Amino acid sequence: MIRKSVMIGCIFLFFMNLIGSEKIGHILLDRMAVTLNEMNESDTPEKREKIQKSLNEMMRDAREAKDKGQIDATFIERYRRLLSLQKLIFADDPEGIFISLIEKEITEFLKDVKGENFSSGKRGDFFKDFIETMAEEISRLRDYLNKNN
């Protein structure tokens, strides 16, 4: 499992050096979409660990691309927000200590992207709204890349 993650990271870094900035941003967003899909599937401790590791790798790769001038500050900031929200959702918090923080951050994100107020309501509906809004923001970031690169 660790070897596979390291190998995927190395392949990603190799391709980052071969292609232009527009492609790198799209690759980062593709990886995020895959992780978002995994979040929407069944929840197990193994899956949580895999997702956390993947989120860490994506942020490291995004920072490296920014340092090389392959993506801009606006993209990295919006991308970082998406990653941090995913990380919050999958944080190991069995006692529910972070629940109010998580709900506040996600509600703010939903309002920023959709322009509407949301209430936490039923957990399933709230999570569904979150996943749909994440997908919408990923699409908006793709549009941003297409327009600015």
Buried (B, 14 or more C-beta within 10 A) or exposed (E): EEEEBEEEBEEBEEEBEEEEBBBBBBBBBEBBBEBBEBBBEEEEEEBBEBBBBBBEBBBEBBBBBBEEEBBBEEBBEBBBBBBBBBBBBBEEEEEEEBEEEBBEBBBEBBEEBBEEEBEBEEEEEBBEBBBBBBBEBBEEBBEBBEEEB
